[in-house]
Amino acid sequence: MTTKEMSEKVLSLMEAGDEDGLIEIAQDRVDNTPELKKYEDIIMSDWAEGAEHWAWVCTTTVDEIVEWASEMIETDLFRDGAACLDILLGESND
């Protein structure tokens, strides 16, 4: 799927209020992107931004998501100690 097609799909899901559809696409992207898989616990958490968060995960660059996830760890905004420790140690959550 091209970037344009993905953006159109995400917009369509947002307009329809289909948060589950956005979560499914976001999870698929994380599962199929090794750089994101490492931060899965952070990326796929239940963020207050809801559909906006999922749309962002589906459409922004991998580098931007990794930078954001790293900042969540560094600033202790993501408080799941076990997940953060695994990420810092480079351990997979598989």
N, CA and C of each residue as an Amber inpcrd file, in Angstrom:
protein
   282
   0.8450000  -1.1650000   0.0000000   0.0000000   0.0000000   0.0000000
   0.9010000   1.2430000   0.0000000   0.6230000   2.1750000  -0.8700000
   1.4140000   3.4010000  -0.9280000   1.0960000   4.2950000   0.2660000
   1.9470000   5.2790000   0.4830000   1.7270000   6.2270000   1.5690000
   0.4090000   6.9610000   1.3670000   0.1320000   7.3480000   0.1370000
  -1.1140000   8.0560000  -0.1650000  -2.3220000   7.1620000   0.1160000
  -2.2470000   5.9100000  -0.3130000  -3.3550000   4.9750000  -0.0690000
  -3.5710000   4.7530000   1.4330000  -2.4630000   4.6490000   2.1760000
  -2.5710000   4.4670000   3.6280000  -3.2190000   5.6870000   4.2630000
  -2.7900000   6.8620000   3.8480000  -3.3720000   8.0960000   4.3950000
  -4.8650000   8.1680000   4.1220000  -5.2620000   7.7900000   2.9130000
  -6.6810000   7.8070000   2.5510000  -7.4690000   6.7950000   3.3800000
  -6.8900000   5.6110000   3.5880000  -7.5610000   4.5810000   4.3900000
  -7.7200000   5.0530000   5.8310000  -6.6690000   5.6220000   6.3790000
  -6.7060000   6.1040000   7.7540000  -7.7390000   7.2220000   7.8930000
  -7.7590000   8.1490000   6.9510000  -8.7420000   9.2300000   6.9870000
 -10.1620000   8.6780000   6.9380000 -10.3640000   7.6860000   6.0920000
 -11.6800000   7.0580000   5.9790000 -12.1000000   6.4070000   7.3000000
 -11.1730000   5.7200000   7.9320000 -11.4610000   5.0860000   9.2190000
 -11.7250000   6.1280000  10.3040000 -10.9730000   7.2180000  10.2730000
 -11.1880000   8.2940000  11.2480000 -12.5800000   8.8960000  11.0730000
 -12.9490000   9.1580000   9.8290000 -14.2590000   9.7430000   9.5520000
 -15.3960000   8.8120000   9.9610000 -15.1580000   7.5090000   9.8440000
 -16.1720000   6.5220000  10.2040000 -16.1840000   6.2300000  11.7090000
 -15.2010000   6.7570000  12.4200000 -15.1180000   6.4910000  13.8530000
 -14.7000000   5.0650000  14.1650000 -13.9630000   4.4580000  13.2390000
 -13.5630000   3.0610000  13.3760000 -12.2000000   2.9440000  14.0540000
 -12.1770000   3.1560000  15.3710000 -10.9190000   3.0780000  16.1140000
 -10.3280000   1.6680000  16.0760000 -11.1770000   0.6470000  16.1070000
 -10.6760000  -0.7340000  16.0420000  -9.9280000  -0.9830000  14.7300000
 -10.4360000  -0.4310000  13.6300000  -9.7550000  -0.5620000  12.3380000
  -8.3900000   0.1020000  12.3490000  -8.3000000   1.2630000  13.0030000
  -7.0160000   1.9670000  13.1210000  -6.0370000   1.1760000  13.9780000
  -6.5380000   0.6120000  15.0660000  -5.6840000  -0.2000000  15.9420000
  -5.1470000  -1.4100000  15.1800000  -5.9870000  -2.0370000  14.3840000
  -5.5670000  -3.1990000  13.6000000  -4.4390000  -2.8290000  12.6330000
  -4.5830000  -1.7100000  11.9500000  -3.5380000  -1.2740000  11.0060000
  -2.2640000  -0.9070000  11.7690000  -2.4140000  -0.2140000  12.9000000
  -1.2490000   0.1550000  13.7030000  -0.5150000  -1.0930000  14.1940000
  -1.2570000  -2.0780000  14.6880000  -0.6390000  -3.3130000  15.1710000
   0.0840000  -4.0400000  14.0410000  -0.5260000  -4.0740000  12.8720000
   0.0990000  -4.7030000  11.7140000   1.4100000  -4.0000000  11.3570000
   1.4020000  -2.6730000  11.4200000   2.6220000  -1.9240000  11.1100000
   3.7080000  -2.2380000  12.1310000   3.3660000  -2.2470000  13.4030000
   4.3410000  -2.5610000  14.4480000   4.8700000  -3.9840000  14.2700000
   3.9800000  -4.9370000  14.0190000   4.3830000  -6.3340000  13.8480000
   5.3300000  -6.5380000  12.6770000   5.1910000  -5.7140000  11.6520000
   5.9760000  -5.8910000  10.4250000   7.1170000  -4.9000000  10.2660000
   7.4170000  -4.1560000  11.3210000   8.5180000  -3.1940000  11.2840000
   9.4220000  -3.4530000  12.4800000  10.5750000  -4.0860000  12.2510000
  11.4480000  -4.4470000  13.3730000  11.8130000  -3.2720000  14.2860000
  12.0120000  -2.0910000  13.7290000  12.3700000  -0.9340000  14.5490000
  11.2400000  -0.5520000  15.5000000   9.9980000  -0.8060000  15.1020000
   8.8470000  -0.4840000  15.9480000   8.5260000  -1.6040000  16.9240000
   8.7660000  -2.8340000  16.5200000   8.4460000  -3.9950000  17.3630000
   9.1150000  -3.8760000  18.7270000  10.3030000  -3.3230000  18.7370000
  11.0630000  -3.1400000  19.9700000  10.3050000  -2.2630000  20.9740000
   9.4820000  -1.3430000  20.4690000   8.7460000  -0.3990000  21.3100000
   7.2510000  -0.7100000  21.3630000   6.8730000  -1.9180000  21.0240000
   5.4640000  -2.2890000  20.9260000   4.6590000  -1.9490000  22.1810000
   5.2070000  -2.2330000  23.3550000   4.4610000  -1.9740000  24.5920000
   4.1050000  -0.4980000  24.7380000   4.9800000   0.3650000  24.3060000
   4.7270000   1.8030000  24.3950000   3.7730000   2.2350000  23.2950000
   4.0790000   1.8680000  22.0720000   3.2820000   2.3030000  20.9160000
   1.8390000   1.8370000  21.0280000   1.6370000   0.5960000  21.4320000
   0.3010000   0.0060000  21.4260000  -0.4340000   0.1520000  22.7660000
   0.0760000   0.9950000  23.6530000  -0.6340000   1.2710000  24.9090000
  -1.9060000   2.0480000  24.6150000  -2.7820000   2.0640000  25.5810000
  -4.0630000   2.7640000  25.4460000  -3.8500000   4.2430000  25.7490000
  -3.4020000   4.9960000  24.7620000  -3.1170000   6.4190000  24.9280000
  -4.4160000   7.2210000  24.9160000  -4.4390000   8.2860000  25.7040000
  -5.6350000   9.1310000  25.8290000  -6.0590000   9.7510000  24.5000000
  -5.1180000   9.9270000  23.5890000  -5.4260000  10.5220000  22.2870000
  -6.2640000   9.6110000  21.4020000  -6.3820000   8.3480000  21.7790000
  -7.2440000   7.4010000  21.0690000  -6.9860000   7.3210000  19.5810000
  -8.0210000   7.5600000  18.7870000  -7.9430000   7.4080000  17.3320000
  -6.8420000   8.2650000  16.7200000  -6.6070000   9.4350000  17.2820000
  -5.5390000  10.2940000  16.7590000  -4.1750000   9.6210000  16.9080000
  -3.9620000   8.9520000  18.0290000  -2.6990000   8.2290000  18.2430000
  -2.5470000   7.1230000  17.2070000  -3.6010000   6.3380000  17.0200000
  -3.5170000   5.2160000  16.0750000  -3.2850000   5.7240000  14.6500000
  -3.9490000   6.8050000  14.2700000  -3.7450000   7.3880000  12.9440000
  -2.2990000   7.8400000  12.7840000  -1.7500000   8.4170000  13.8380000
  -0.3540000   8.8610000  13.8150000   0.5880000   7.6650000  13.6420000
   0.3460000   6.5970000  14.3830000   1.1830000   5.3920000  14.2620000
   1.1170000   4.8320000  12.8460000  -0.0400000   4.9140000  12.2340000
  -0.2250000   4.3660000  10.8870000   0.4430000   5.1970000   9.8050000
   0.6260000   6.4960000  10.0510000   1.0350000   7.3710000   8.9470000
   2.3550000   8.1060000   9.1230000   2.8800000   8.1920000  10.3220000
   4.1200000   8.9450000  10.4940000   5.3280000   8.0680000  10.1790000
   6.5020000   8.6680000  10.1270000   7.7010000   7.9070000   9.7880000
   8.1180000   7.0080000  10.9430000   8.7850000   5.9340000  10.6070000
   9.3060000   5.0180000  11.6210000  10.2680000   5.7670000  12.5360000
  11.1440000   6.5960000  11.9540000  12.1100000   7.3350000  12.7620000
  11.4250000   8.2270000  13.7950000  10.3400000   8.8730000  13.4010000
   9.6290000   9.7570000  14.3260000   8.9830000   8.9580000  15.4610000
   8.4290000   7.8050000  15.1340000   7.8140000   6.9640000  16.1690000
   8.8720000   6.4620000  17.1430000  10.0070000   6.0260000  16.6210000
  11.0990000   5.5380000  17.4740000  11.6000000   6.6630000  18.3750000
  11.7500000   7.8550000  17.8250000  12.2000000   8.9970000  18.6210000
  11.2090000   9.2900000  19.7490000   9.9170000   9.2860000  19.4090000
   8.8760000   9.5280000  20.4010000   8.9050000   8.4590000  21.5050000
   8.9780000   7.1930000  21.1030000   8.9840000   6.0960000  22.0740000
  10.2080000   6.1860000  22.9860000  11.3420000   6.5380000  22.4140000
  12.5620000   6.7040000  23.2090000  12.3970000   7.8280000  24.2250000
  11.7550000   8.9220000  23.7990000  11.5020000  10.0340000  24.7210000
  10.5650000   9.6130000  25.8470000   9.6050000   8.7550000  25.5480000
   8.6980000   8.2810000  26.5910000   9.4800000   7.5370000  27.6720000
  10.4750000   6.7840000  27.2560000  11.3050000   6.0440000  28.2080000
  12.1960000   7.0130000  28.9810000  12.8700000   7.9050000  28.2590000
  13.8210000   8.8210000  28.8830000  13.1570000   9.7700000  29.8670000
  11.9550000  10.2120000  29.5720000  11.2700000  11.1650000  30.4470000
  10.3590000  10.4720000  31.4470000  10.3680000   9.1530000  31.4200000
   9.5700000   8.3560000  32.3550000   8.0710000   8.6320000  32.2170000
   7.6500000   8.9970000  31.0010000   6.2260000   9.2170000  30.7720000
   5.4820000   7.9020000  30.5790000   6.2260000   6.8630000  30.2630000
   5.6390000   5.5400000  30.1400000   6.1060000   4.7580000  31.3480000
   5.2150000   4.4480000  32.2430000   5.6080000   3.9350000  33.5590000
   5.5300000   2.4270000  33.7210000   5.5370000   1.6810000  32.6440000
   5.5640000   0.2230000  32.7600000   7.0250000  -0.1900000  32.9030000
   7.4620000  -0.2820000  34.1450000   8.8680000  -0.5360000  34.4250000
   9.4290000  -1.7570000  33.7350000   8.6990000  -2.8460000  33.6920000
   9.2020000  -4.0710000  33.0700000   9.4030000  -3.8690000  31.5810000
   8.4550000  -3.2260000  30.9270000   8.5750000  -2.9970000  29.4870000
   9.7440000  -2.0740000  29.1950000   9.8940000  -1.0130000  29.9960000
  10.9950000  -0.0830000  29.7940000  12.3350000  -0.7720000  30.0070000
  12.4280000  -1.5950000  31.0360000  13.6670000  -2.3090000  31.3040000
  14.0070000  -3.2290000  30.1460000  13.0350000  -3.9650000  29.6300000
  13.2720000  -4.8520000  28.4920000  13.7820000  -4.0650000  27.2900000
  13.1860000  -2.9130000  27.0290000  13.6000000  -2.1060000  25.8820000
  15.0230000  -1.5920000  26.0980000  15.3110000  -1.0790000  27.2770000
  16.6380000  -0.5530000  27.5490000  17.7000000  -1.6390000  27.4740000
  17.3430000  -2.8430000  27.8410000  18.2810000  -3.9700000  27.7800000
  18.3340000  -4.6040000  26.3920000  17.4690000  -4.1400000  25.5040000
  17.4620000  -4.6640000  24.1580000  16.8150000  -6.0260000  24.0460000
  15.9800000  -6.3660000  24.9910000  15.3060000  -7.6640000  24.9620000
  13.9990000  -7.5530000  24.2150000  13.6790000  -8.5610000  23.4590000
  12.4330000  -8.5990000  22.7130000  11.3040000  -9.0270000  23.6240000
  10.0770000  -8.5840000  23.2670000   8.9200000  -9.0250000  24.0440000
   8.2120000 -10.1830000  23.3560000   8.9380000 -10.9030000  22.5300000
   8.3890000 -12.0830000  21.8420000   8.4030000 -13.2810000  22.7680000
